[in-house]
Amino acid sequence: MTPKFKAQAGTFESSDIMVLIEPISEKTGRQIDISSTVILQFEEDIKTTINQVLDELDIQDVHLIAKDKGALTPTIKARVEAAVKRSLGIQEGTM
C-alpha cells in the first residue's frame, strides 16, 4: 500500500519520537530519514523497528521522517503505526 495523505504522530518531548509520513510515487520504495539524540548508538535499531511496522502494515512506497528524542521501541512502533493509519485515512479507536 501507499499512503494517501501527509500525516504525523508523536511529539518533540523527551523520550518520544515525531513521525512524519508523506506519500510518494508507486515503485519508489521506502525513504526513511532519521534524526536522533541517540543516533550513534541506536540508528540501526530504530530503522529495524520502523521497517518491521511498515512490513506488518504492508507499506512499500513511503517517505518517513523520524525525529527521535530517545523513544523506546514500543513508542516507536506506536507512533509509526498511528502515522501510517492516519496517512491511509483509517480511523480506529476513540478520538
C-alpha positions as CSV (number, residue, x, y, z in Angstrom):
1,M,0.0,0.0,0.0
2,T,1.0,3.6,-0.5
3,P,-0.1,6.4,1.9
4,K,-2.7,8.8,0.6
5,F,-2.1,11.8,2.8
6,K,0.7,13.5,4.7
7,A,0.4,12.6,8.4
8,Q,2.2,12.7,11.7
9,A,2.2,11.2,15.1
10,G,4.2,11.9,18.3
11,T,5.9,14.9,19.8
12,F,9.3,16.5,20.3
13,E,9.2,15.8,24.0
14,S,11.9,13.8,25.7
15,S,11.5,10.0,25.3
16,D,9.2,10.4,22.3
17,I,9.5,10.4,18.6
18,M,7.8,12.5,15.9
19,V,7.0,10.5,12.8
20,L,6.0,12.3,9.6
21,I,4.8,10.4,6.6
22,E,4.5,11.6,3.0
23,P,3.1,9.7,0.0
24,I,5.5,9.1,-2.9
25,S,5.1,7.6,-6.3
26,E,4.5,3.9,-6.6
27,K,7.5,1.6,-7.1
28,T,9.8,4.3,-5.4
29,G,10.4,2.2,-2.3
30,R,10.9,3.4,1.2
31,Q,12.8,6.5,2.0
32,I,13.5,6.7,5.8
33,D,15.2,9.7,7.3
34,I,16.1,9.6,10.9
35,S,17.5,12.3,13.2
36,S,18.0,11.3,16.9
37,T,19.7,12.3,20.0
38,V,21.0,8.7,20.3
39,I,21.7,8.1,16.6
40,L,25.2,6.8,17.1
41,Q,24.1,4.1,19.4
42,F,20.6,3.2,18.1
43,E,20.2,4.1,14.4
44,E,20.1,0.5,13.2
45,D,17.6,-0.5,16.0
46,I,15.3,2.5,15.1
47,K,15.4,1.6,11.4
48,T,14.7,-2.1,12.1
49,T,11.7,-1.2,14.3
50,I,10.3,1.2,11.7
51,N,10.7,-1.3,8.9
52,Q,9.1,-4.0,11.0
53,V,6.0,-1.9,11.5
54,L,5.9,-0.9,7.8
55,D,6.2,-4.6,6.8
56,E,3.4,-5.6,9.2
57,L,1.2,-2.9,7.6
58,D,2.3,-3.8,4.1
59,I,3.5,-0.3,3.3
60,Q,6.0,-0.3,0.4
61,D,6.2,3.2,-1.0
62,V,6.6,5.9,1.6
63,H,8.8,8.8,2.7
64,L,9.1,8.6,6.5
65,I,10.9,11.2,8.6
66,A,11.6,10.3,12.2
67,K,12.8,12.9,14.8
68,D,13.7,10.9,17.8
69,K,14.3,12.1,21.4
70,G,15.2,8.8,23.0
71,A,11.9,6.9,22.4
72,L,11.7,3.2,23.5
73,T,10.8,0.5,20.9
74,P,7.1,0.3,21.9
75,T,6.8,4.1,21.5
76,I,8.4,4.0,18.1
77,K,6.1,1.2,17.0
78,A,3.0,3.0,18.2
79,R,4.0,6.3,16.5
80,V,4.8,4.7,13.2
81,E,1.5,2.7,13.2
82,A,-0.5,5.8,14.1
83,A,1.1,7.9,11.4
84,V,0.6,5.2,8.8
85,K,-3.0,4.7,9.7
86,R,-3.6,8.5,9.6
87,S,-2.0,8.7,6.2
88,L,-4.3,5.9,4.9
89,G,-7.4,7.6,6.3
90,I,-8.0,4.8,8.7
91,Q,-9.8,5.8,11.9
92,E,-9.7,3.4,14.7
93,G,-10.4,3.7,18.4
94,T,-11.6,6.8,20.2
95,M,-10.7,10.3,19.3
